[in-house]
Each structure stands twice: as C-alpha cells, then as structure tokens.
Amino acid sequence: MSQDERRELAALLAELDQPVTPAAPDPYRIDPSLRRERRLALLVAATCCVFLAGWIVVLAATLPHRFDAHHWRAVWVNFDILLFAAFAATAWAIWRQRQVLILLLAITGTMLCCDAWFDVGTSLATSGVWISLLSAAFAELPLAFLAFAGARRLLRATVAAGILTGAGIMAGARAQVGQATGTGPGVPDWAQVGNWGRSCAGQSLSTAPLAGSGLDEALPRGRADRRAGRAGRARQSA
C-alpha cells in the first residue's frame, strides 16, 4: 500500500473507534399525547381541504355577480379596529422582545393581505379602484411582506438558538462524562458548533422536519409502516 492509502485507512479506522453520539429524542415519538394530537391535526386539516374544495365549486356556481351588502360601514370600521389592535400588539411585542412577536407578525401580515384583497375586489368597476390599487401596491402589500419576512427571520433565529442550546447541552454532558471517567472529549469546539447551528437554521423552513422525521410521523402507523416497508424492499432490490 502507498503512503496515501495507509493514511486513508488509518483515518477510517480512527472514525470507527469514535463513540457514536445518540440522536436527540423526538418528542413526537416518545410522547403519546403529542403523537395523537399530531395525527388529529392532520386529519382535521385534510378534512377541511376536502370540504373547502367542494364549497368553492358550490359558490362559483350559485353566487350572484352583484350583491348589496348591509352594515358596510360597521364591517370595515371593525376590521380596521382589529388591524389597529394587531399593529399595537406587534409594537408591544417588539418593544418587550417577546417570542409571541412571530405569531403577531404573521397575523398582521395576513390581515394586511386580506385588507388589500377585499378593498381592491370590492372597488372594481368603481371610481375608487385606483385609490385601492395604489394603497395595496404601496402600503398594505409592502407592509405585509415586511411582516412575513420579519416573522421568517425571527423563526430561523429561534431555530438556530434551539440548535445551539441543544448542542451545548449535549456537548456539556459528554464533557462531564469524560471528566468523570477520565476519557472522552473535553472542551467542545464552539466555533464548529456555531457554524453547524447557523447552517441548519439557514435551511428552508418549508422543508425542515417538525422535531423529527417529518410527515411520516403524523401519518397513521399502518400507512407509515407500509411506506417504510416499500422503501426497505426497494433498497434491497437495488
């Protein structure tokens, strides 16, 4: 064997001797109540999708093109009062640095999108359509975008903080075990831990699994087991 091949073999053997770090427990696997709630939430969401799809078809076939709305002033005034309350709560959460800011930003952005949608939709073929379009393009939708972007940024920062905290706890536990037994790693490389946390938090939140293996954990056990069996047979045949 050449010197490079011997060096590569030594590195592989050293990796085999390193202790295997157990993965963090998944709360959706070890907590039966969370597992039941997750499956129930999936069932409710799927049922709502099916019902809403049929209801959209019914509305498209039966709703009139024109309708005189009652209590028009009260509807819009009350909506703006709720929007004001959402902005006030968001400002309070920013000032007090509360974690609920993520939820409030999502609520405020959604209300702004609804405001722009109904304002433009109800003003079509009227003289006020241009005012509605300008307010939607330069006020409501940009503010909604900022709210959603802020919520996304804060959520990613929260994920990074959780990853770093978990990594610190696990590294501290390993260090304590090593000091007690006289073996094992000592002080962790916090620069690598920080880079790892930032790289994990930089992943897309839409593809990151929810505290574990993703959607399979929310499926009924029979279907998930069948999918795992098919995947295992496919790997064996390949």
C-alpha positions as CSV (number, residue, x, y, z in Angstrom):
1,M,0.0,0.0,0.0
2,S,1.1,3.5,-0.7
3,Q,1.6,6.1,2.0
4,D,-1.6,7.9,1.0
5,E,-3.6,4.7,1.1
6,R,-2.2,3.8,4.5
7,R,-3.1,7.3,5.8
8,E,-6.7,7.0,4.4
9,L,-7.0,3.5,6.0
10,A,-5.8,4.9,9.4
11,A,-8.3,7.7,9.2
12,L,-11.2,5.3,8.5
13,L,-10.1,3.1,11.4
14,A,-10.0,6.1,13.7
15,E,-13.5,7.1,12.7
16,L,-14.7,3.6,13.6
17,D,-13.2,3.9,17.1
18,Q,-15.0,7.1,17.8
19,P,-18.0,6.8,20.1
20,V,-21.4,7.1,18.5
21,T,-23.4,10.1,19.7
22,P,-27.0,9.2,20.3
23,A,-29.5,11.4,18.5
24,A,-31.8,13.7,20.5
25,P,-35.1,12.1,21.3
26,D,-38.1,13.1,19.1
27,P,-40.9,14.3,21.3
28,Y,-43.5,13.2,18.7
29,R,-42.3,9.6,19.2
30,I,-41.9,9.4,23.0
31,D,-44.9,11.4,24.0
32,P,-48.2,9.6,23.1
33,S,-50.4,12.7,23.6
34,L,-48.3,14.7,21.1
35,R,-48.5,11.8,18.6
36,R,-52.3,11.6,18.9
37,E,-52.7,15.4,18.6
38,R,-50.5,15.5,15.5
39,R,-52.5,12.8,13.8
40,L,-55.7,14.5,14.8
41,A,-54.4,17.8,13.4
42,L,-53.5,16.2,10.1
43,L,-57.0,14.6,9.9
44,V,-58.7,17.9,10.6
45,A,-56.6,19.8,8.0
46,A,-57.2,17.2,5.3
47,T,-61.0,17.2,6.0
48,C,-61.1,21.0,5.8
49,C,-59.3,20.9,2.4
50,V,-61.8,18.4,1.0
51,F,-64.8,20.3,2.4
52,L,-63.5,23.7,1.2
53,A,-62.8,22.3,-2.3
54,G,-66.4,21.3,-2.7
55,W,-67.7,24.6,-1.1
56,I,-65.7,26.6,-3.7
57,V,-67.4,24.8,-6.5
58,V,-70.8,25.4,-5.0
59,L,-70.1,29.1,-4.5
60,A,-68.7,29.5,-8.0
61,A,-72.0,28.0,-9.4
62,T,-74.5,29.8,-7.2
63,L,-73.2,33.2,-6.0
64,P,-74.7,36.2,-7.8
65,H,-72.4,38.7,-9.6
66,R,-73.8,41.6,-7.7
67,F,-75.0,41.9,-4.1
68,D,-76.0,44.8,-1.9
69,A,-74.2,44.4,1.4
70,H,-75.7,45.5,4.7
71,H,-73.7,47.2,7.6
72,W,-70.9,48.0,5.2
73,R,-69.5,50.8,7.4
74,A,-69.5,48.6,10.5
75,V,-67.7,45.8,8.7
76,W,-64.8,48.0,7.5
77,V,-64.6,50.0,10.7
78,N,-64.5,46.9,12.9
79,F,-61.9,45.3,10.6
80,D,-59.7,48.4,10.8
81,I,-60.1,48.3,14.6
82,L,-58.8,44.7,14.6
83,L,-55.9,45.7,12.3
84,F,-55.1,48.6,14.7
85,A,-55.1,46.1,17.6
86,A,-52.8,43.8,15.7
87,F,-50.3,46.6,15.0
88,A,-50.5,47.7,18.6
89,A,-49.8,44.2,19.9
90,T,-47.0,43.8,17.4
91,A,-45.4,47.1,18.5
92,W,-45.7,45.9,22.2
93,A,-44.0,42.6,21.4
94,I,-41.2,44.4,19.6
95,W,-40.7,46.7,22.5
96,R,-40.8,44.0,25.1
97,Q,-38.9,41.5,22.9
98,R,-41.4,38.7,23.3
99,Q,-41.4,35.5,21.4
100,V,-45.1,35.9,20.5
101,L,-43.9,38.5,18.0
102,I,-43.5,35.8,15.4
103,L,-47.2,34.9,15.7
104,L,-48.3,38.6,15.7
105,L,-46.3,39.4,12.6
106,A,-47.9,36.5,10.8
107,I,-51.4,37.7,11.9
108,T,-50.7,41.3,10.9
109,G,-49.4,40.3,7.5
110,T,-52.4,38.1,6.8
111,M,-54.8,40.9,7.8
112,L,-53.0,43.4,5.5
113,C,-53.3,40.9,2.6
114,C,-57.0,40.5,3.3
115,D,-57.4,44.2,3.5
116,A,-55.8,44.7,0.1
117,W,-57.7,41.8,-1.5
118,F,-61.2,42.9,-0.4
119,D,-60.5,46.6,-0.9
120,V,-59.5,46.1,-4.5
121,G,-62.0,43.4,-5.2
122,T,-65.0,45.4,-3.9
123,S,-63.9,48.6,-5.7
124,L,-63.6,47.2,-9.2
125,A,-65.7,49.0,-11.8
126,T,-66.0,52.0,-9.5
127,S,-64.2,55.4,-9.3
128,G,-62.3,54.4,-6.2
129,V,-60.4,51.4,-7.8
130,W,-57.2,53.4,-8.4
131,I,-57.0,54.5,-4.8
132,S,-57.5,50.9,-3.7
133,L,-54.8,49.7,-6.2
134,L,-52.3,52.4,-5.1
135,S,-52.9,51.7,-1.4
136,A,-52.5,48.0,-1.9
137,A,-49.3,48.4,-4.0
138,F,-47.6,51.0,-1.9
139,A,-48.9,50.4,1.6
140,E,-50.7,47.2,2.5
141,L,-48.8,44.6,0.5
142,P,-45.3,46.1,1.2
143,L,-46.1,46.1,4.9
144,A,-47.4,42.6,4.7
145,F,-44.2,41.5,3.0
146,L,-42.1,43.1,5.8
147,A,-44.2,41.4,8.4
148,F,-43.8,37.9,6.8
149,A,-40.1,38.5,6.2
150,G,-39.6,39.5,9.8
151,A,-41.6,36.5,11.1
152,R,-39.5,34.2,8.9
153,R,-36.2,35.8,10.1
154,L,-37.2,35.5,13.7
155,L,-38.3,31.9,13.3
156,R,-35.0,31.0,11.7
157,A,-33.1,32.8,14.5
158,T,-35.2,30.8,17.1
159,V,-34.4,27.5,15.3
160,A,-30.7,28.4,15.4
161,A,-30.9,29.3,19.1
162,G,-32.6,26.0,19.8
163,I,-30.0,24.1,17.9
164,L,-27.1,25.8,19.6
165,T,-28.7,25.3,23.0
166,G,-29.2,21.6,22.3
167,A,-25.7,21.2,21.0
168,G,-24.3,22.9,24.1
169,I,-26.3,20.7,26.5
170,M,-25.2,17.5,24.7
171,A,-21.5,18.7,24.5
172,G,-21.6,19.6,28.2
173,A,-23.0,16.2,29.1
174,R,-20.3,14.5,27.1
175,A,-17.6,16.6,28.7
176,Q,-18.9,15.8,32.2
177,V,-18.9,12.1,31.4
178,G,-15.4,12.3,30.0
179,Q,-14.1,14.1,33.1
180,A,-15.8,11.6,35.4
181,T,-14.4,8.6,33.6
182,G,-11.1,10.1,32.5
183,T,-12.0,9.5,28.8
184,G,-14.0,11.1,26.1
185,P,-13.8,14.6,24.5
186,G,-13.0,17.6,26.6
187,V,-14.0,21.2,25.7
188,P,-16.2,21.3,22.6
189,D,-15.2,23.4,19.5
190,W,-17.8,26.1,19.8
191,A,-16.8,27.7,16.5
192,Q,-17.8,24.5,14.7
193,V,-21.0,24.2,16.8
194,G,-21.9,27.7,15.9
195,N,-21.3,27.2,12.2
196,W,-23.4,24.0,12.4
197,G,-26.3,25.8,14.1
198,R,-26.2,28.6,11.5
199,S,-26.1,26.2,8.6
200,C,-29.0,24.2,9.9
201,A,-31.0,27.3,10.6
202,G,-30.2,28.6,7.1
203,Q,-32.2,25.7,5.6
204,S,-35.6,26.3,4.2
205,L,-38.3,26.2,6.9
206,S,-40.8,24.6,4.5
207,T,-38.6,21.5,4.1
208,A,-37.2,21.3,7.7
209,P,-39.0,18.4,9.5
210,L,-41.1,19.2,12.6
211,A,-39.0,17.9,15.5
212,G,-38.1,14.6,13.8
213,S,-38.7,12.6,10.6
214,G,-41.4,14.9,9.0
215,L,-44.8,13.9,7.7
216,D,-44.4,10.2,8.2
217,E,-44.6,10.7,12.0
218,A,-48.1,12.3,11.5
219,L,-49.5,9.5,9.4
220,P,-51.4,6.6,10.8
221,R,-49.0,3.8,11.8
222,G,-50.3,1.3,9.2
223,R,-49.7,3.6,6.3
224,A,-46.3,4.8,7.6
225,D,-45.2,1.2,8.2
226,R,-46.2,0.2,4.6
227,R,-44.3,3.1,3.2
228,A,-41.2,2.1,5.3
229,G,-41.5,-1.5,4.1
230,R,-41.7,-0.5,0.5
231,A,-38.7,1.8,0.8
232,G,-36.8,-1.1,2.5
233,R,-37.6,-3.6,-0.2
234,A,-36.6,-1.0,-2.9
235,R,-33.2,-0.5,-1.2
236,Q,-32.7,-4.3,-1.0
237,S,-33.6,-4.8,-4.7
238,A,-31.3,-2.0,-5.7
